[in-house]
Amino acid sequence: MKALTDSTFQFPTKRYILPFCTLLISVLLSGCASSKAGKNATVIGGSALGAIIAHEASDGDAAWTTGGAALGALTAIGANALAEENERQAYRSGYEAALNQSVKQQYWITQNRQKEDAFAYETQTESFVPIQIPEQQINGEIRNSRIIYLKAK
C-alpha cells in the first residue's frame, strides 16, 4: 500500500500497452463472431492475448508463452461456440414463437368464420323454387304431373 500512496510511484504503462491493445482489439472483434472472419480474428486475438499474458507472467519462458497462446485460443473458440449456440437458441425460440402465433391466428380465423356463418344463416330467409314435373310412365305406372318445391340459397 505504501507504493500506492507514495508520490514517486509510477504505473508501468509501457509494459501493459501491448496486452491492453490486444485485449481491446479482441473485444472489438468479438462482435463479429457471427462471420467466419470475425471468428478467426477472435481466435487469433485470444491466442495473442494469452501468449502476451503468459510471456509477461513467466518472464519470457517459451513453454509458458506457448501454453498461454493455446489457452487463449481455446478460450476464444469456446466463446465463439457459446455465441453460436446462443444465436441458434434465439433463432429456435423465435421460430417456435412465430409458429405458436400462427396457430393462434388460424384458431381465431376459424372462430370468426364460424360466427359469420352462424349469423349468415339467421339473417337469410328460406326461399323455395317451384318445379313442375310432367306426367310420366315409370315401370308401367302412370304418374300425374305435379309441382315440387326445392330450397334455394
Rosetta silent file (secondary structure, phi, psi, omega in degrees, C-alpha in Angstrom):
SEQUENCE: MKALTDSTFQFPTKRYILPFCTLLISVLLSGCASSKAGKNATVIGGSALGAIIAHEASDGDAAWTTGGAALGALTAIGANALAEENERQAYRSGYEAALNQSVKQQYWITQNRQKEDAFAYETQTESFVPIQIPEQQINGEIRNSRIIYLKAK
SCORE:     score description
SCORE:     0.000 S_00000001
   1 L     0.000  -25.138 -178.917    0.000    0.000    0.000 S_00000001
   2 H   -63.556  -33.917 -179.043    2.929    2.314    0.550 S_00000001
   3 H   -67.451  -33.238 -179.567    3.672    2.250   -3.152 S_00000001
   4 H   -74.168  -31.791 -179.167    0.173    3.479   -3.998 S_00000001
   5 H   -89.136  -17.061  179.905    0.309    6.370   -1.530 S_00000001
   6 L   -70.889  136.384 -177.493    3.887    7.309   -2.308 S_00000001
   7 L   -76.000  -12.847 -179.950    4.075   10.240   -4.711 S_00000001
   8 L   -89.310   -6.960 -179.762    7.098    8.735   -6.514 S_00000001
   9 L   -70.940  134.103  175.662    5.172    5.620   -7.650 S_00000001
  10 L  -125.682  135.031  179.252    4.525    5.471  -11.392 S_00000001
  11 L   -69.660  128.527 -178.048    2.237    2.976  -13.070 S_00000001
  12 L   -73.241   84.120 -174.443    4.305    0.834  -15.509 S_00000001
  13 H   -74.350  -36.745 -176.728    2.395    1.779  -18.642 S_00000001
  14 H   -61.894  -34.217 -177.034    4.889    0.599  -21.293 S_00000001
  15 H   -70.120  -29.074 -174.329    4.701   -2.962  -20.063 S_00000001
  16 H  -104.437    3.994 -179.351    0.896   -3.118  -20.358 S_00000001
  17 H   -66.951  -48.726 -178.353    0.346   -1.238  -23.621 S_00000001
  18 H   -64.709  -47.067  176.936    0.615   -4.287  -25.883 S_00000001
  19 H   -62.345  -37.477  179.343   -1.619   -6.559  -23.735 S_00000001
  20 H   -65.436  -43.586  178.709   -4.163   -3.763  -23.386 S_00000001
  21 H   -63.949  -41.530  178.477   -4.223   -3.119  -27.141 S_00000001
  22 H   -63.966  -42.576  177.215   -4.574   -6.847  -27.842 S_00000001
  23 H   -62.807  -43.356  179.789   -7.401   -7.111  -25.337 S_00000001
  24 H   -62.200  -43.968  179.608   -9.105   -4.064  -26.835 S_00000001
  25 H   -65.016  -42.708 -179.573   -8.840   -5.448  -30.383 S_00000001
  26 H   -66.755  -35.625  176.951  -10.172   -8.870  -29.348 S_00000001
  27 H   -67.618  -41.849  179.679  -13.105   -7.250  -27.534 S_00000001
  28 H   -66.114  -34.955 -178.967  -13.869   -5.080  -30.555 S_00000001
  29 H   -83.693  -12.905 -179.697  -13.698   -8.056  -32.910 S_00000001
  30 H   -67.978  -19.642  175.354  -15.803  -10.294  -30.691 S_00000001
  31 H   -70.092  -18.819  179.604  -18.891   -8.522  -32.045 S_00000001
  32 H   -92.971   22.570 -173.522  -18.071  -10.032  -35.435 S_00000001
  33 L   -67.288  -13.497 -179.753  -18.349  -13.555  -34.051 S_00000001
  34 L   -81.030  -19.291  178.724  -21.151  -14.445  -36.456 S_00000001
  35 L   -96.757  157.449 -179.848  -18.900  -14.180  -39.515 S_00000001
  36 H   -63.320  -41.596  179.266  -16.085  -16.582  -40.356 S_00000001
  37 H   -65.375  -38.678  178.627  -13.540  -13.752  -40.429 S_00000001
  38 H   -65.748  -38.860  177.850  -14.741  -12.487  -37.064 S_00000001
  39 H   -65.238  -44.185  178.240  -14.427  -15.940  -35.524 S_00000001
  40 H   -63.132  -41.302  179.619  -10.911  -16.315  -36.885 S_00000001
  41 H   -65.498  -36.988  177.888   -9.972  -12.842  -35.644 S_00000001
  42 H   -65.600  -41.524  178.527  -11.340  -13.647  -32.188 S_00000001
  43 H   -65.866  -43.242  179.334   -9.273  -16.850  -32.026 S_00000001
  44 H   -64.722  -43.265  178.778   -6.143  -15.034  -33.201 S_00000001
  45 H   -64.750  -41.840  177.582   -6.735  -12.196  -30.732 S_00000001
  46 H   -64.405  -39.394  178.180   -7.369  -14.628  -27.872 S_00000001
  47 H   -64.673  -44.909  179.885   -4.257  -16.561  -28.760 S_00000001
  48 H   -65.260  -41.170  179.500   -2.143  -13.404  -28.903 S_00000001
  49 H   -64.415  -43.103  177.647   -3.588  -12.130  -25.639 S_00000001
  50 H   -63.144  -40.699  179.183   -2.901  -15.456  -23.906 S_00000001
  51 H   -65.293  -42.213 -178.690    0.648  -15.516  -25.266 S_00000001
  52 H   -66.518  -43.782  179.984    1.344  -11.945  -24.120 S_00000001
  53 H   -64.596  -43.774  178.584   -0.046  -12.521  -20.643 S_00000001
  54 H   -65.747  -38.240  178.536    1.879  -15.798  -20.260 S_00000001
  55 H   -63.289  -44.250 -179.513    5.055  -14.177  -21.615 S_00000001
  56 H   -69.645  -38.597 -177.642    4.810  -11.307  -19.150 S_00000001
  57 H   -72.285  -31.155 -176.205    3.874  -13.573  -16.237 S_00000001
  58 L  -101.514    8.578 -178.395    6.688  -16.085  -16.865 S_00000001
  59 L    57.135   40.986  171.678    9.381  -13.536  -17.779 S_00000001
  60 L    89.566   12.197  178.472    9.660  -14.825  -21.336 S_00000001
  61 L   -67.242  127.653 -174.473    9.610  -18.605  -20.804 S_00000001
  62 H   -66.991  -38.353 -178.541    8.779  -20.176  -24.201 S_00000001
  63 H   -65.973  -44.237  179.201    6.805  -23.119  -22.815 S_00000001
  64 H   -66.764  -37.209  178.928    4.581  -20.883  -20.722 S_00000001
  65 H   -64.643  -43.421  178.193    4.123  -18.477  -23.633 S_00000001
  66 H   -64.333  -42.628  177.443    3.053  -21.321  -25.930 S_00000001
  67 H   -62.696  -39.441  177.737    0.711  -22.671  -23.270 S_00000001
  68 H   -65.013  -39.061  177.903   -0.783  -19.215  -22.789 S_00000001
  69 H   -65.078  -42.189  179.129   -1.346  -18.880  -26.543 S_00000001
  70 H   -65.565  -42.382  179.169   -3.082  -22.285  -26.651 S_00000001
  71 H   -64.965  -39.847  177.227   -5.218  -21.424  -23.620 S_00000001
  72 H   -64.025  -40.747  178.462   -6.161  -18.068  -25.169 S_00000001
  73 H   -65.698  -42.845  178.465   -7.111  -19.768  -28.445 S_00000001
  74 H   -64.139  -37.817  177.427   -9.208  -22.389  -26.617 S_00000001
  75 H   -64.556  -42.463  179.126  -10.955  -19.679  -24.641 S_00000001
  76 H   -66.161  -39.713  177.505  -11.781  -17.771  -27.836 S_00000001
  77 H   -63.544  -41.199  176.900  -13.048  -20.949  -29.537 S_00000001
  78 H   -63.047  -41.161  178.420  -15.240  -21.618  -26.500 S_00000001
  79 H   -65.030  -39.334  177.190  -16.576  -18.059  -26.596 S_00000001
  80 H   -64.157  -42.235  179.280  -17.352  -18.434  -30.318 S_00000001
  81 H   -65.005  -39.621  178.236  -19.160  -21.733  -29.691 S_00000001
  82 H   -64.189  -43.165  178.501  -21.159  -20.160  -26.865 S_00000001
  83 H   -64.636  -39.504  179.351  -22.145  -17.202  -29.056 S_00000001
  84 H   -66.296  -40.426  178.517  -23.125  -19.565  -31.880 S_00000001
  85 H   -66.950  -39.864  177.124  -25.263  -21.697  -29.542 S_00000001
  86 H   -62.863  -39.871  177.944  -26.972  -18.584  -28.168 S_00000001
  87 H   -65.116  -42.439  179.079  -27.718  -17.448  -31.715 S_00000001
  88 H   -64.286  -41.539 -179.961  -29.093  -20.875  -32.622 S_00000001
  89 H   -66.622  -39.072  178.011  -31.233  -20.937  -29.478 S_00000001
  90 H   -65.291  -40.072  177.741  -32.591  -17.447  -30.187 S_00000001
  91 H   -62.839  -46.349 -179.253  -33.499  -18.485  -33.741 S_00000001
  92 H   -62.188  -42.450  179.387  -35.230  -21.641  -32.465 S_00000001
  93 H   -64.758  -40.891  176.930  -37.130  -19.665  -29.840 S_00000001
  94 H   -65.094  -38.529  178.635  -38.234  -17.105  -32.426 S_00000001
  95 H   -64.128  -45.176 -179.412  -39.347  -19.858  -34.779 S_00000001
  96 H   -65.671  -37.865  178.254  -41.402  -21.544  -32.064 S_00000001
  97 H   -65.264  -40.957  178.924  -42.972  -18.226  -31.050 S_00000001
  98 H   -67.006  -38.605  178.244  -43.918  -17.490  -34.661 S_00000001
  99 H   -64.799  -42.458  177.555  -45.342  -20.979  -35.073 S_00000001
 100 H   -61.614  -42.907  179.162  -47.368  -20.539  -31.882 S_00000001
 101 H   -64.575  -38.025  179.282  -48.640  -17.191  -33.124 S_00000001
 102 H   -64.783  -40.828  178.299  -49.595  -18.742  -36.452 S_00000001
 103 H   -64.485  -43.244  177.792  -51.623  -21.464  -34.720 S_00000001
 104 H   -61.946  -42.528 -179.960  -53.419  -18.856  -32.608 S_00000001
 105 H   -62.537  -42.781  178.690  -54.135  -16.769  -35.684 S_00000001
 106 H   -64.290  -38.879  178.248  -55.549  -19.783  -37.525 S_00000001
 107 H   -60.427  -47.018 -177.470  -57.710  -20.623  -34.495 S_00000001
 108 H   -71.100  -30.851  174.908  -59.215  -17.137  -34.380 S_00000001
 109 H   -63.151  -43.866  179.352  -59.774  -17.087  -38.133 S_00000001
 110 H   -65.094  -43.006  179.045  -61.742  -20.328  -37.787 S_00000001
 111 H   -60.739  -47.756 -179.722  -63.700  -18.994  -34.795 S_00000001
 112 H   -64.391  -36.789  178.878  -64.621  -15.769  -36.595 S_00000001
 113 H   -64.430  -41.479  179.220  -65.561  -17.686  -39.729 S_00000001
 114 H   -66.893  -37.230  176.909  -67.910  -19.920  -37.745 S_00000001
 115 H   -64.509  -42.645  178.313  -69.508  -16.879  -36.110 S_00000001
 116 H   -61.261  -41.994  179.377  -70.023  -15.289  -39.525 S_00000001
 117 H   -64.700  -40.090  179.857  -71.619  -18.491  -40.809 S_00000001
 118 H   -64.283  -42.303  179.199  -73.947  -18.676  -37.791 S_00000001
 119 H   -71.868  -32.288 -178.544  -75.098  -15.088  -38.283 S_00000001
 120 H   -65.789  -38.528 -179.971  -75.395  -15.540  -42.043 S_00000001
 121 H   -71.665  -31.796 -179.829  -77.926  -18.384  -41.661 S_00000001
 122 H   -70.031  -35.386 -175.987  -80.020  -16.430  -39.177 S_00000001
 123 H   -83.128  -21.527 -179.483  -80.429  -13.407  -41.422 S_00000001
 124 L   -80.484  140.426  172.647  -81.259  -15.335  -44.579 S_00000001
 125 L   -97.507  145.045 -179.582  -84.847  -16.246  -45.239 S_00000001
 126 L   -76.441  137.107  177.046  -85.502  -19.555  -46.863 S_00000001
 127 E  -125.073  144.260 -179.391  -86.812  -19.375  -50.387 S_00000001
 128 E  -119.578  141.978  179.923  -88.347  -22.169  -52.390 S_00000001
 129 E  -110.643  124.183  179.379  -88.449  -22.528  -56.147 S_00000001
 130 E   -77.663  136.920  177.477  -91.438  -24.359  -57.677 S_00000001
 131 E  -128.642  127.171  179.709  -90.601  -27.031  -60.249 S_00000001
 132 E   -94.069  126.680  177.516  -93.294  -28.713  -62.322 S_00000001
 133 E  -103.816  123.915 -176.438  -92.766  -32.384  -63.066 S_00000001
 134 L   -73.649  169.645  177.132  -94.760  -33.549  -66.102 S_00000001
 135 L   -64.677  139.289 -177.764  -96.853  -36.715  -66.304 S_00000001
 136 E  -148.754  158.106 -179.907  -94.643  -39.760  -66.815 S_00000001
 137 E  -113.798  120.465 -179.406  -94.824  -43.517  -67.018 S_00000001
 138 E  -124.762  117.013  179.506  -92.371  -45.448  -64.839 S_00000001
 139 L    55.281   40.676  177.005  -92.400  -49.278  -64.961 S_00000001
 140 L    82.929   -0.728 -179.824  -95.885  -49.321  -66.401 S_00000001
 141 E  -104.812  132.103 -178.937  -97.248  -46.977  -63.768 S_00000001
 142 E   -93.915  127.975  177.389  -98.510  -43.581  -64.840 S_00000001
 143 E  -109.963  133.270  179.808  -97.668  -40.707  -62.571 S_00000001
 144 L   -71.653  159.346  175.946  -99.626  -37.492  -62.812 S_00000001
 145 L   -69.118  148.106 -178.862  -97.908  -34.156  -63.286 S_00000001
 146 E  -151.246  168.656  178.587  -97.126  -32.416  -60.053 S_00000001
 147 E  -116.962  128.910  174.537  -95.277  -29.415  -58.605 S_00000001
 148 E  -117.293  157.769 -179.800  -92.438  -29.818  -56.129 S_00000001
 149 E  -116.725  126.431  177.531  -90.598  -27.075  -54.219 S_00000001
 150 E  -107.782  140.315  179.194  -86.794  -27.020  -53.893 S_00000001
 151 E   -75.781  131.695  179.577  -84.972  -24.936  -51.335 S_00000001
 152 E  -114.529  144.126  177.941  -82.762  -22.276  -52.931 S_00000001
 153 L   -98.112    0.000    0.000  -79.900  -20.459  -51.239 S_00000001
